[in-house]
Each structure stands twice: as C-alpha cells, then as structure tokens.
C-alpha cells in the first residue's frame, strides 16, 4: 500500500495564490463563489458572496471599460474561454496587475450564464512601465479542468498546462482518457468518497491532496481545488477546478 496523503481540514486556510471564481454573467459580475485566498488583496470572500461588493468594483477605473468591451465581444462571438490582463485595486487601494483565465458557461439557449475562472497576481512580472502587457506569460502553474459529474470524471475542458504531466488536451477531451484513470490507485477511493460526501452534504467546494500518474508513469503529489457547480435543483451538474503540484 502506498503512502496516504491526509485530507486537508475544511477550515484550513487555502494557501494557493491563485484565486478561484464563479461569476454570474450579469453587469458588474456578481460573485457566486470566490476562494478564501481573496484575502491576499485585503477582501473577505463574504464581501463578494453576500452581494455587498461586485467584481467590477475592484477593477481599476482606467481598465474597466476595456474589460467590459472584451467580455461583450467574447460573449457575442461565442468564444468558450479567454485570458486577459488588467489591474485591480486592493482593499487599501494598492494597484495590482492580474491575469484572468476564464471559461464561459452557457445556458440551454446558448446565452452566457456564468464565468468560471481563476485570477492570479502578475504584478511582479510588470517590472517596467514600458513593458507591453502582451509580453506577460500566460502560462499558469496550475492546470484548469471542467469535469463531468460521471463515474471516472470525464473531462469537458482541460487547459494546455496538462502537458507538464505528459498528456495532451486531446487525450482527455476525446473521451479516451478519464481523469480518474490518472489518480493513484491507492488514493482513488478516498478521493471518490470525499467528493461524494461533500456533494451529498451540500458543500460548494472541494479541496484534497492526492497523487497522480504522469504519462511516463511517474508519481506526482497534487492538490485539487474544485467548485461543485449545482443546477436549479441543487444537484451537482459539473465540477470546475484546478490542480497544482505539491
């Protein structure tokens, strides 16, 4: 039996600097979920989830019009995913550059209903006012996924960063490879049971540490942070999340 990696306590602070978001596709982007590490910008998750603050309110006033226009165009053209960069203001009015990678979720009438994505601070890369924003790397240290709520977790979307584990996006998107197949056999049941419990008990997010196999057969420890997306009846409809190396 291999080493068992314990489940992180649900009250433990989430340390990853990448912030997970679920936005409603309405004006000013009300936040349905944001991970607790939004605290790195001086805010609490409840500030947004309660509706007291919208995401648009923290985007820099010099950038908000461009962000609105980009999202309007993305929705109109039927684009499924996008990456863009802009500035936000922290709770104490400091200016930070962020990179946002987002999936556009559409309803049965093909209208945008949610934006599912993550935001990371790239201020450290903006070391010169003369540097073009287009020169900033869009590569992320995490892999973004959207999983179907089916046995083995078939993959509806995976970002190109999956290549660092030796796989291609096509291997997952074709249905030839399910995510559950790359989870270490000694960890798989624990992951299945914990996710099932959190779905059953009404949680909206999931954090667990476990091992995966690379395509070459190496074993890597990863942490997964996932949103449990629910339908109008409260049943899980998909899982959207990220995995990162530990």
C-alpha positions in Angstrom: 0.0 0.0 0.0 1.4 3.4 -0.9 1.6 6.5 1.3 -1.8 8.0 2.2 -2.0 11.8 2.0 -4.4 13.1 4.5 -7.4 15.2 3.6 -6.8 18.9 4.4 -9.2 20.1 7.2 -12.1 22.0 5.7 -11.3 25.0 8.0 -7.6 25.2 7.0 -6.7 28.3 5.0 -6.3 27.8 1.3 -2.7 28.9 0.6 -2.6 28.8 -3.2 -2.0 32.4 -4.6 -4.4 31.6 -7.5 -8.0 32.7 -6.7 -10.9 30.6 -7.9 -14.0 32.5 -9.0 -17.6 31.7 -10.2 -19.1 34.9 -11.6 -22.7 35.5 -12.6 -22.9 36.7 -16.2 -24.6 39.9 -15.3 -23.4 43.5 -15.4 -20.6 44.1 -12.9 -20.2 40.3 -12.5 -21.8 39.4 -9.1 -19.7 36.7 -7.4 -21.4 33.4 -6.6 -18.2 31.8 -5.2 -14.6 33.0 -4.5 -11.9 31.1 -2.7 -10.8 32.4 0.7 -7.4 33.4 -0.6 -9.0 36.6 -2.0 -7.7 37.8 1.4 -4.3 38.4 -0.3 -6.0 41.5 -1.7 -7.5 42.5 1.6 -11.0 41.3 1.0 -13.1 38.5 2.5 -15.0 36.0 0.4 -18.2 37.1 2.2 -17.7 40.7 0.9 -18.5 39.3 -2.6 -20.7 36.3 -2.0 -23.1 38.4 0.1 -23.6 40.8 -2.8 -22.1 43.8 -0.9 -19.4 44.0 -3.5 -19.3 43.1 -7.1 -16.1 42.1 -9.0 -16.4 45.2 -11.3 -15.9 47.4 -8.2 -12.4 46.2 -7.7 -11.2 46.6 -11.3 -9.1 49.6 -11.8 -11.2 52.5 -13.2 -8.7 53.0 -16.1 -9.2 49.4 -17.2 -12.9 48.7 -16.5 -14.2 49.9 -19.9 -11.7 47.8 -21.8 -12.6 44.7 -19.7 -16.3 45.3 -20.3 -15.7 45.6 -24.1 -13.6 42.5 -24.2 -16.2 40.4 -22.4 -19.0 41.8 -24.5 -17.1 40.8 -27.7 -16.2 37.3 -26.2 -19.9 36.6 -25.4 -21.1 37.9 -28.8 -18.6 35.8 -30.8 -19.3 32.6 -28.9 -15.8 32.3 -27.5 -15.6 29.5 -24.9 -12.5 30.6 -23.0 -10.4 33.6 -22.7 -7.3 35.1 -21.0 -6.9 38.8 -20.3 -4.8 41.1 -18.0 -5.8 44.2 -16.2 -5.4 46.0 -12.9 -7.4 45.7 -9.7 -7.4 47.7 -6.6 -6.8 46.0 -3.2 -8.9 46.9 -0.2 -6.3 49.5 0.8 -6.2 51.0 -2.8 -2.9 49.4 -3.9 -2.7 48.7 -7.6 -2.1 45.1 -8.7 -1.8 43.6 -12.2 -3.7 40.3 -12.5 -4.1 37.6 -15.2 -7.5 36.1 -15.5 -8.2 32.8 -17.2 -11.9 32.0 -17.6 -14.5 29.7 -19.2 -17.8 30.9 -20.5 -20.7 28.8 -19.3 -23.8 29.0 -21.5 -27.4 28.0 -20.8 -29.8 25.9 -23.0 -30.4 28.9 -25.2 -26.6 29.4 -25.7 -26.6 32.6 -23.7 -23.8 33.2 -21.2 -24.9 32.4 -17.7 -21.7 32.1 -15.7 -18.0 32.8 -16.0 -15.8 30.2 -14.3 -12.2 31.1 -13.8 -9.2 32.0 -11.8 -7.2 35.1 -11.2 -3.5 35.4 -10.3 -1.3 38.3 -9.3 1.3 39.0 -12.0 2.5 42.4 -10.6 6.0 41.0 -10.2 6.2 40.4 -14.0 5.3 44.0 -14.8 8.7 45.4 -13.9 8.6 48.2 -16.4 6.0 50.7 -17.5 7.3 50.3 -21.0 6.7 46.5 -21.0 3.8 45.5 -23.2 1.1 43.6 -21.4 1.2 41.1 -24.3 4.8 40.1 -23.2 3.5 38.8 -19.9 3.4 35.0 -19.8 0.0 33.4 -19.9 1.4 30.1 -18.6 0.0 29.1 -15.2 1.5 26.9 -12.5 -1.9 25.1 -12.3 -4.0 23.0 -14.6 -7.6 24.1 -15.0 -10.3 21.5 -15.5 -14.0 21.1 -16.0 -15.1 17.6 -15.1 -18.5 15.9 -15.9 -20.4 14.5 -13.0 -20.0 10.9 -14.1 -18.0 7.9 -12.9 -14.3 8.4 -13.6 -14.8 12.1 -14.2 -14.7 12.5 -18.0 -13.2 15.8 -18.9 -15.2 18.6 -20.6 -12.3 21.1 -20.6 -8.6 21.0 -19.6 -6.0 23.7 -20.1 -2.8 23.3 -22.1 -0.8 23.1 -18.8 -1.7 19.4 -18.6 1.3 18.9 -20.9 3.6 19.3 -17.9 2.3 15.8 -16.9 3.0 14.4 -20.4 -0.6 14.4 -21.5 -2.3 16.3 -24.3 -5.7 18.1 -24.0 -7.0 15.9 -26.9 -6.4 12.7 -24.9 -8.9 13.9 -22.3 -11.4 15.8 -24.5 -11.7 12.8 -26.9 -13.0 10.7 -24.1 -10.2 8.2 -24.5 -8.8 9.1 -21.0 -10.8 10.0 -17.9 -9.3 11.9 -15.1 -9.9 9.1 -12.6 -7.6 6.9 -14.6 -4.6 9.1 -13.7 -5.3 9.2 -10.0 -3.1 6.9 -8.0 -4.9 3.6 -7.4 -4.3 3.7 -3.6 -5.8 7.2 -3.4 -8.7 6.9 -5.9 -11.4 5.6 -3.5 -10.6 8.2 -0.8 -11.0 10.9 -3.4 -14.2 9.4 -4.7 -15.7 9.1 -1.2 -14.7 12.6 -0.1 -16.1 14.2 -3.2 -19.3 12.2 -2.9 -19.7 13.2 0.8 -19.2 16.9 0.0 -21.8 16.8 -2.8 -24.3 14.9 -0.6 -23.8 17.4 2.3 -24.4 20.5 0.2 -20.8 21.8 0.0 -19.9 24.1 -2.9 -16.2 23.4 -3.0 -13.7 20.6 -2.5 -10.1 20.5 -1.5 -8.0 17.4 -1.4 -4.4 16.2 -1.8 -3.5 13.0 -3.6 -1.2 11.5 -6.1 -1.5 11.2 -9.9 0.5 9.3 -12.5 2.2 11.2 -15.3 2.0 9.7 -18.8 5.6 8.3 -18.2 4.4 6.5 -15.1 6.0 8.9 -12.5 4.0 9.7 -9.4 3.3 13.3 -8.5 1.6 14.8 -5.5 -1.0 17.3 -6.3 -3.6 19.5 -4.6 -7.0 19.9 -6.2 -9.3 22.9 -5.5 -12.7 22.5 -7.1 -16.1 24.2 -7.3 -19.1 22.0 -7.2 -21.5 23.6 -9.8 -25.1 22.8 -9.0 -28.3 23.0 -11.1 -31.5 24.8 -10.1 -32.5 21.8 -8.0 -29.2 21.8 -6.1 -27.8 18.8 -7.8 -24.2 18.7 -8.9 -24.0 19.4 -12.7 -20.3 19.7 -13.2 -17.0 20.2 -11.3 -14.7 23.1 -12.2 -11.3 23.3 -10.6 -7.5 23.4 -10.7 -4.7 21.1 -9.7 -1.2 22.1 -8.7 2.0 20.3 -7.7 2.8 20.0 -4.0 
